[in-house]
């Protein structure tokens, strides 16, 4: 199967835009986290919802750091963010949720956690080859015949 290959200038532009977008997300996450901390300082109070919000920001920062370090985005990071977001939702809305909605949110969190476990198990038992296809294709000549 032939994959679409970007020409060098186009690839450079795409990589540059990708890096710019990551930097925007990085700065926005830092500003949002700083605002949340400032709000906690002004309120002289820290709630569980505030801590979970800070964990969300921390996971976004970790996801950006992992992507910048490896050039890949582990699928587990967005799942972690989803679990934390659901936990925060549960904490904030506990008074307004009926039993079925709480059960649904809890079950969704369990499904996401099981997904992380399945991904980790698969990664340990079925690891990617050391030189995966993406890296091998760069070193091989293009055969379009």
C-alpha positions as CSV (number, residue, x, y, z in Angstrom):
1,X,0.0,0.0,0.0
2,X,1.4,3.3,-1.0
3,X,1.3,6.2,1.5
4,X,0.9,9.8,0.6
5,X,4.3,11.5,1.0
6,X,4.6,15.3,1.6
7,X,7.2,17.1,-0.4
8,X,9.9,18.6,1.8
9,X,8.6,22.3,1.8
10,X,5.1,21.2,2.4
11,X,6.2,18.9,5.2
12,X,8.2,21.7,6.8
13,X,5.2,24.0,6.7
14,X,2.9,21.4,8.2
15,X,5.5,20.7,11.0
16,X,5.9,24.4,11.6
17,X,2.1,24.9,11.9
18,X,1.9,21.8,14.2
19,X,4.6,23.3,16.5
20,X,2.9,26.7,16.5
21,X,-0.4,25.1,17.4
22,X,1.3,23.2,20.3
23,X,2.9,26.4,21.5
24,X,-0.5,28.1,21.5
25,X,-2.0,25.2,23.5
26,X,1.0,25.3,25.9
27,X,0.6,29.0,26.6
28,X,-3.2,28.8,26.9
29,X,-2.9,25.9,29.3
30,X,-0.3,27.7,31.4
31,X,-2.5,30.9,31.4
32,X,-5.6,28.9,32.3
33,X,-3.8,27.0,35.1
34,X,-2.4,30.3,36.5
35,X,-5.9,31.8,36.5
36,X,-7.2,28.8,38.4
37,X,-4.5,29.1,41.0
38,X,-5.0,32.8,41.3
39,X,-8.8,32.2,41.8
40,X,-8.0,29.7,44.5
41,X,-5.6,32.2,46.2
42,X,-8.3,35.0,46.1
43,X,-11.0,32.6,47.4
44,X,-8.5,31.3,50.1
45,X,-10.0,27.9,49.4
46,X,-9.2,24.8,47.4
47,X,-11.9,22.3,46.5
48,X,-11.6,18.9,45.0
49,X,-13.0,20.3,41.7
50,X,-10.1,22.8,41.7
51,X,-7.6,20.1,42.2
52,X,-9.1,18.0,39.4
53,X,-9.0,21.0,37.1
54,X,-5.3,21.4,37.9
55,X,-4.8,17.7,37.1
56,X,-6.5,18.3,33.7
57,X,-4.1,21.1,33.0
58,X,-1.2,19.0,34.1
59,X,-2.3,16.1,31.8
60,X,-2.5,18.5,28.9
61,X,1.0,19.8,29.6
62,X,2.3,16.2,29.9
63,X,0.6,15.3,26.6
64,X,2.4,18.3,24.9
65,X,5.7,17.3,26.5
66,X,5.4,13.7,25.4
67,X,4.5,14.8,21.9
68,X,7.4,17.2,21.7
69,X,9.8,14.6,23.1
70,X,8.8,11.6,21.0
71,X,6.9,13.1,18.0
72,X,4.0,10.8,18.8
73,X,0.9,11.2,21.0
74,X,0.2,8.3,23.2
75,X,-3.5,7.6,23.0
76,X,-3.6,7.1,26.8
77,X,-3.2,10.8,27.6
78,X,-6.5,11.9,26.1
79,X,-8.2,9.0,27.9
80,X,-6.6,10.1,31.2
81,X,-8.0,13.6,30.5
82,X,-11.4,12.1,29.8
83,X,-11.4,10.2,33.1
84,X,-10.3,13.2,35.1
85,X,-12.9,15.4,33.3
86,X,-15.6,12.9,34.2
87,X,-14.5,12.8,37.8
88,X,-14.6,16.6,37.9
89,X,-18.1,16.6,36.4
90,X,-19.2,14.1,38.9
91,X,-17.9,16.2,41.8
92,X,-19.4,19.4,40.5
93,X,-22.8,18.1,39.5
94,X,-23.3,15.5,42.2
95,X,-26.3,17.4,43.7
96,X,-28.1,17.7,40.4
97,X,-27.5,14.2,39.1
98,X,-30.0,11.4,39.6
99,X,-28.8,7.8,40.4
100,X,-28.9,6.6,36.7
101,X,-26.7,9.5,35.5
102,X,-24.2,9.0,38.3
103,X,-24.1,5.3,37.4
104,X,-23.6,6.2,33.7
105,X,-20.7,8.6,34.5
106,X,-19.1,6.0,36.8
107,X,-19.5,3.2,34.2
108,X,-18.0,5.5,31.5
109,X,-15.0,6.1,33.8
110,X,-14.6,2.4,34.3
111,X,-14.8,1.7,30.6
112,X,-12.1,4.3,30.0
113,X,-9.9,2.8,32.7
114,X,-10.4,-0.6,31.2
115,X,-9.4,0.8,27.9
116,X,-6.2,2.1,29.3
117,X,-5.5,-1.3,30.9
118,X,-6.1,-3.0,27.5
119,X,-3.9,-0.6,25.7
120,X,-1.1,-1.1,28.2
121,X,-1.5,-4.9,28.1
122,X,-1.4,-4.8,24.3
123,X,1.7,-2.5,24.3
124,X,3.5,-4.9,26.7
125,X,2.5,-8.2,25.0
126,X,2.5,-6.9,21.4
127,X,5.1,-4.2,21.2
128,X,5.8,-2.3,18.0
129,X,8.9,-3.4,16.2
130,X,12.0,-1.3,17.0
131,X,12.1,0.2,13.5
132,X,8.4,0.6,12.7
133,X,7.1,1.1,9.2
134,X,7.0,4.9,9.6
135,X,10.7,5.1,10.2
136,X,11.7,2.3,7.7
137,X,9.8,4.0,4.9
138,X,12.1,7.1,5.2
139,X,15.2,5.1,4.5
140,X,13.8,3.0,1.6
141,X,13.8,4.3,-2.0
142,X,10.4,5.1,-3.4
143,X,9.3,2.3,-5.8
144,X,6.4,3.6,-7.8
145,X,6.6,0.9,-10.6
